[in-house]
Amino acid sequence: MSRDAPIKAEKDYSEILKQEFPKIDSLAVNDYAAALEQLSVWEKKVRQAADLVSSKDVLGKIVDLLATRGKWDELDEQLVLLSKKHGQLKLSIQYMVQKIMEYLKSDTKLDLDTRIKTIETIRTVTENKIFVEVERARVTKELCQIKRDQNKLKEACDILCELQVETYGSMDMFEKIQFILEQMELCILTNDFSQGTVLSRKILKKTLNNPKYESLKLSYYELLIKIGLHKKEYLEVAQYYLEVYHTESVEKDDLKWKYALIHIIYFLVLSPYGNLQNDLIHKIQQDNNLKKLEAQESLIKLFTTQELMRWPIVKETYTPILSTDDVAFTAEHPDHWEELQKRVIEHNLRVISEYYSRITLARLNELLDLSESQTETYISNLVNQGIIYAKVNRPAKIVNFERPKDSTELLNDWSRNIDELLENIETIGHLITKEEIMHGLTA
């Protein structure tokens, strides 16, 4: 069972080991097994004396002895054996694991099976041990990368997502965010978008506003955009691009801010009408950078002007521009064209409801370029969403957009009209009096 190092060791073996190590090195040239046996003897002595410095030196020497000779199987056995020794110091185990990880990183010629076996040994030894949680996370990430290279994405995802790195107190925040981002990416690659969404909430967005996390912030929102596209949450996607747009490095790069601003516009246009959507689209319209994007400026103007749009004309005008986009209107998302048509029709219905109190279905079908059943469907949807008020008289084929007033509103209107009438009578009385006085002075 491992333990913490005491404040002071019972005996200091540092000087003795300085003399013994050269002898062991000489012995190891011809008989590494005998050298390993001697190191095992010294390991026991320094462990029993709770000499942390010497314990690290001895365990490090064992790793050097076996790793440099390619004896990885024996090294795995020693790691398991020494980690289970009674009274073994926690920091000594940590040091040994770190030392093995250094050799794994530097030995590029090590065969894959041996590498995986050693990583699995480290994972077994470090399991449920808080003092080596960071080391376990790092070797797990390396194992995950191996699985990704082998195209075993589901296995890689399961391996990495079992880590709860957000609870690791000894791990740097930058590294924590990197781990969570990789977990999110693997979930997206395996089409587990629900888990990816859950993982995204482990990162506080205000943390990413720190300039030193800027690269991570861009990666984070890139992953969120993929999740948002899958869920068809267009308004959220627009907000993610807005965060990217207001990033310092993006603001300084013309290509990057234009790319972000273009997609903010596209996804705001695709978003269903609402208070937030309406507010954002008007704010973007006031952005000075929009003047440098003529096509997108004209598109956003169509949706902020209280005028009718004809879908055939809109499609013909913007298809050459929108077809070149690599996110919103790609072959992977043909349904986005249908969404754009819906937004055009819904905009037209809102405009018509503002200007008309009553209109025939035939005329409405003509204005919207729809059949009667399609028109009724769109009206029903907008009424259910509370965006417009409408009633369809099917026998008469008339749509009424005028909202009926309740008794309170009627009384308020009557009262307001009476007040205006009295004010007008009083004004007329003053004018008559003025004329009489002026006439009297003249006479």
N, C-alpha and C positions, 0 to 999 in steps of 0.2 A: 504493500500500500504506500502510495507517495505521500510526501509531507512537505511543508514549507521549511526553508532553511532557517536554523536558529540564528540569533543575533551574532553569536560567536561560536566558531567551530571548537569541538573538544580537542582536536589536534590539527596542526597545520602541516600538510605533507608537501607543500609547494616546492621547497628547496630540495627535498629528497627526490621528488619526481623529476626535477631538472637534471639530476644526475642519472636517474634510472632510464629515462626516455631514450637517450642516445644508445644505451646498451640494448634496449628492446628493438630499436631501429636496426641495429647491426644484426641482431638475431633474426629479425623478420626477413632479411635479404635471402636467407637460405631456408628458414622454417617459420613461415608466418603463423602456423598453428601453435607453435611453442610461444611465440610472441603474444598471440591472442590469449593464451592461458595465463601468461604473466600479467597482462593487462587486466584480466578478470580478477586476479588476486588483489591487485591494487585497487580495483573498483570496489571490492568488498571492504577494504580497509578505509578508504576515503568516505564511503557511504556510512559506515558505522561511526566514523568520527564526525559526520555531518559537515565535512569540509567541502563547501560548495564550489570554490574555485578549482580545487584539485579534482573534484568529481567531474566538472565540465571538461577539464583537460583530459582525463582518462577516457571518458565517453567519446570525446572528439577524436582521440587517438585511435580508438577502436573503429570508428567510422572511417578514418583515413586509411587505416590498415586494410580494411576489407574492400572499400569502394575503389581504391586505386588499383587493386588487383582483380577487380571485376567479380568479387565474391558476393554478389547481391543476395543470393539465397541465404547465405550465412549471416549477412547483415540484417536481413529481415528477421531471422531467428533471434539474433542478439537484441534487436530493438524490442521484440515481444518479451523476451526473457528479462531484460534489464528493467523494462517498465513495470514489471510485476514484482520486482524485488522489494522485500519489506524494508521500509524506511528510505526508499529512494526519493531523492529531492525533486520537487516539481520542476524547478528551473533547470535541473540537469537533464531531465527528460525533454524539456522544451528545447534546450540547446542541442541535444542529439538529433531531434527531429529536424531542426533548422539546418543542421550540418548535412544530413542526408538529402534534404531538399536542395541545398546548394549543389551537391554532386549530381542530382537528377537534372538540374537546370544546365550545368556545365557540360555534362556528358551527352553530347549530341549523337554519338554513335551507338548509344544503348538501344538494344532491340525493344520493340514495342511491348511484347509480352512481359518482359522483365520489368519495364517501367511501370506498366499497369499493376503488376503484382506488388511492387514496392509501394506504390501509391495506396493500394488497397490495404497493405499492412499498416501504413501510417494512419489511414482512416480508422482502422480497427483499434489501434493503440490510443488514438486521440478521442475516440467516441465518448461523449458525455463528460469530457474533461474541460472545464472552463479555461484553465491556464494555457491550453494549446488549441483553443477554438479558432484562432486566426490561422494557425498553421493548417488545421484541418480544412478550413474554408479554401485556402489557397491550393492545396493539393486536389481538393474536390473540383475546383475550377479547372485545373489542368486535366483531370480525368474527363471532365465534361467536354473540354476542347477536343480530346482524343475521340470521344464518341461522336462529336459533331463532324470531325474529319472522316469518320467511318460512315457518316450519313445515318447514324442511329439517333435521330433527333428526340424521339419520345423518351428513350433511355437517358439521354443527356439532360433533358428537361426534368425528369423525375429525380435524378441525382442532385442537380443544382438547387431545385426548388425546396428540397428538404432542409436547406440551411436557412436559419432565421437571423440573417446578418444584422438586422436592425437592432438586435438586442446585444450585440457584441460591444462591450464597453472598451475593449483594448484595440479595436479596429478604427482606423482613421475614417472620417466622414466621406472623404473622396472615394476611398476604396469600397465603403459600404454602398454608395450610390452606384458605383460601377457594377457591383455584384447584382444589385436589384435590377439594373438596366439589362444585364445579360439574362437574368431570370425572365424578365418581361419579353425580351426578344425571342427566347426559346418557346415561351408560351404562344406567341404570335405565330412562330414557324410551325408549331404543332396544332394550330387553329383552336387553341384554348384561350379564347379572348376574354372569357369571364375571369379566369385566374390572372390573366395579364392585367385586367382592370383592378383587381384586388391588390396586386403587387404594386401598381402605380400609386396607390394611396399611401404606401409606406414612405414615399418621398414627399417632404413638405415643399410646396412650390416656392415659398418664401426663402427657403434655404438655397435654391438654385439661382436666386437673384444676386448672390455673392459673385463678384467678377471671377474668382478663381474656379468656380464651378460652371463657367460659361459653356465649355465644350460638352459637359454632361447635360446641361440644360437643353442644348440643341438636339442631342441624341434622345433625351427624354420626350421632348415634344414630337420628334419624328416618329417614335413608337406610339405615342398617344394618337397621332393622326391616323396611323394604320388601324388602330382599334376603333377610332371614331368612324372611319370609312366603312369598316366591316359592319358596324352597328347602324350606319346611316344617320349618325348624329351630326348633321351638317353644321349646325350652329356651334357645337362644341369644337368641331374641326376648324371653323373660322376663328374661334377664340384662341386655339392652339397656334395657328399661323400668326395671329396678332401678337402673341407672346414672343414668337420668333422674330417678328418684324421689329419689335422694340428692344431687341438684344443689341448691345453696343457694336459687336463685330459685324453684325448683319447691316446695321444702319450705315456703316462706313463703306460697305461694298455694294455698288450699284446693281450688280447682277443678283445678289442675294436679296436685297430689300424689294427689288422689283418682283422677283419670284414669289416672295412672301405676300406682298400686297396684291398681286394678281389672284392668288389663291384665297386670300381673305374675301375678295370681291366675289369670286366664283361661288364660294361656299355660303356666303351671306345671301346671294341671289337664290341658291338652292334651298336655303332654310325656310321652313314654314313661317308665315307672318306672325309676329308677336311683338310685345313691347321692347324686349331686349334686342331682337333682330332689327326692329325699326330704328331703335336708338343707335345701334352700331353702324347700320348702313348710312345713316345721316352723318355720323361722325367721320366715317371714312370718306364720304363725299367732300368734306371740308378739308381733307388732308391735301397739302400743297403738292406732295409727290404724285398725286393722282393725275395732275396735268401732264405728266410725262408719259402717261399710258392712255393714249387717245381712245383705243378700242374699249378698254375696260371702263374708262370714264363715261363713254356714251352708253355702255350697258347698264351701269349703275344709275345713270340719269333716267333711264326708262322706268326703273322701279321706284324712283323717288318723285316722279312727276305725276300729277293727277290727270293723266291722259291715257287713252286706250292704246294697247299694242295689238298688232295682228301677228299671231303665232307664225304663219307661213313666211311673213316678211322678216320677223326676228330670226327664224331658223336659217333662212337664206343668207341674211346679212352676217350672222355670227358663226355659222358652221366652219368656214375656212379658218377662223381664229381659234375657236374652241377645240377643233379637231387636233390641233398641234399640241394641246396640253397633255402633260404626262401624269397627271394625278386625277383631276376631276372628270375629264371626258375621254378617258381611254377606252380601249376595247374591253377591258375588264369590268367597266362600269357603264354598260349601254343604258341601264335604267336611269342614269342621271339626265339623259335627254328627256325622258318622260317626266322626271321631276321638274326640269326647267319649264316644260310645257305647262305643268300644273301650276307653277308659280306665276306664269304669265296670265293664265286664265283666272286664277284667284285675284291677281292684281286688277284685272279688268272688271271683275265682279265688284270689288271694293269701290272702284271708281264709279261704276254704273249706279251702285247703291247710294253714292253721295249726290249724284246729279239727277237721278230719277226717283220719283215717289211710286210710280206705276209704269209698267212696260209690258208689252205683249211678249209671249214666249217666242213667237216667230222672229220678232225683231231682236230679242236677246240672243237667240241661236245664231242669228246673222252676225251680230257684233262679236260673239265669242268663237265663231267658226266651229260650232259643235252641233250635235244632234239634240233633239229634245230631251231624251233620257239622260244624256251626258250632262246637259245643262242643269237638270233637276238634281243630279247626283252632286255636282259641285256646289250648288246652292245649299243642299242639305248638309254637306260637310262643313261649310263655313258657318252656317247657322248653329250647328252642334258645337262648334268651337267658340261660339260667341263673338265672332269677328264681325258679322253683319246680322241685320234683322231682315227676314223675308218671309212672305207667305205666298204659296202658289195656288191660284184658283184654276184647277185643272179643267173643269167644264168650260170656263170662259177663256182659258189659256192666257191668264194675266198674272204677272208677278208683282206683288205689292211690297215695296221696300220701306214704306212709311210706318214707323213704330207707333202703335196706338198709345194714347195718353191716358193715365189713370186719373181718378177724381182729383187727387192732390195737384197734379200737374195742370189740369184744366182750371182749377181754382187759382193757382199761381199765375197762369197766363191771363185769366180774367182780371185778377187784381192788378197785374202789371199794365194791362191795357187801360184800365180805369185810371191808374196813376198817370200814365202818359196823356190820356185825354184831359184830365184836370190840369196837368202842366201846360198843355197846349192852350186850353181856355184861359188860364191865368196869363200866359204870354200874350195872347190876342187882346185881352183886357188892357194890359200894360201898353200895348202898341196903340190901341184906340185912344186911351187917355193921353198918350204922348202926342198923337196927331191933333187932338182937341186943344191941347195946351199950345202946340206950335201954331195952330190956326188962329187961336185967340191972340197970340203975340203979334202975328202978322196983321190982323185986323186992327 
